[in-house]
Amino acid sequence: MNNQNNTITKLAETALLAALCYVAFTFLQIKIPVPGGDATSIHIGNAFCVLGALLLGGWYGGLAGAIGMTVADLMDPVYITGAPKTFILKLCIGLITGLVAHKIAKINESTDKKYVFKWSVLASVAGLAFNVVADPVVGYFYKQYILGQPQKMAEVLAKMSAMATFVNAVISVILVAVIYNAVRPVLIKSHLLVVGQCKQAG
């Protein structure tokens, strides 16, 4: 596969994963209302961002999550004001996951299933652990200083967001571990993923 076709394929796959992020967040979420008309939620949107980073590399996976979930925010009156924060955080999830999986562990150069499973889980944990910390912290400052919410309200939302984000992270790590390690052999057989030669971008 030449570089041009490879790029087109990756862009198409990024678009598909962005759509999955959108659908997972929009239609498969449990919204938790908080004071002031805001909300946090239990969802699996981040799982497809991480999955994209494992399959395509950090930039493509991060962009899939950033685009898909930012569009989901823009389409929801409750979350629309948080769209810029969402774009940055989801991109970072992908970049961190991609860094660990492809730059440190180089999972696309290994045929050892146990090695790939271990590092796909560790990479997922790294990306989502970042989000567990960053989402409530960035959200607190964003809502207080950018959106002008009262400090107490921003604190309440940050605490609830931290709990929801942790639950989302645990669910997503399990989901990604199962899906990635199930589809990887299929992609290799279909020549959509080249193992032992390919170096993905982190």
Secondary structure, 3 states (H helix, E strand, C coil): CCHHHHHHHHHHHHHHHHHHHHHHHHHCCEEEEECCCEEEEECCHHHHHHHHHHHHCHHHHHHHHHHHHHHHHHCCCCCHHHHHHHHHHHHHHHHHHHHHHHHHCCHHHCCCHHHHHHHHHHHHHHHHHHHHHHHHHHHHHHHHHHCCCCHHHHHHHHHHHHHHHHHHHHHHHHHHHHHHHHHHHHHHHCCCCCCCCCCCCC
